[in-house]
């Protein structure tokens, strides 16, 4: 029975790659004369996908552990604002550490409320989302904070290695490390066990509270990294950054084969799901379609 379920899950993992290839071929044919296959357009898709793919990496850990994080969009906004302020008043090192520490701290608070106060993660992170949005508005004064540091903008936004956007490299790093940790380490196996059957996980000696706190911290760090990238790519930080990304991140993660009920998932699948959504969006734009039509 377990082997049958494993085979079904493996088939679903392959299916997402097949769907990606089929959609890519479809758009390549339909939009051949509209520049879909040009290097510039393909790299533009990778830039658009970077922040969603990175957040989807963190969301995969959270969902696999049987929890959910609705605060990632607000973490993006607050982390980008804090990084922009530190970059303006101090230097790039303080900006990077400050932004990432913001996400880690928020993830820790979420985790402690979920595990120690026993509030469901849906409610904790929903409330945190509102609190962080208000805090981001207050800290920024509802104004955009420009980011003019060339080194920062190169590392987190506009830079290229050869002709490859540095944002694509960030995506590959996040996906590669995330997949490795989730599938090849004891921690990853404990994440799956916690989300699959929390009672059984406890009986086997897994400290499930520690696992849940850890995955929410990972999600917070990934969201803050996405915030740093937003600030570098747009050369500015604003409280609205990331505000519309939550549903896209969840959709990409689930499309990629991660269960909303915990116990199974794949980072690579989530990233491929991200590229599918971004490719569809890019194709719709090239076709000249819009919601107003």
PyMOL commands that set and color helices and strands:
alter all, ss='L'
color gray80, all
select helices_A, chain A and resi 2-30+32-34+39-64+72-89+92-115+121-140+150-158+166-184+186-196+198-203+208-234+246-255+267-286
alter helices_A, ss='H'
color red, helices_A
select strands_A, chain A and resi 145-146+160-161+164-165+236-237
alter strands_A, ss='S'
color yellow, strands_A
deselect
rebuild
show_as cartoon
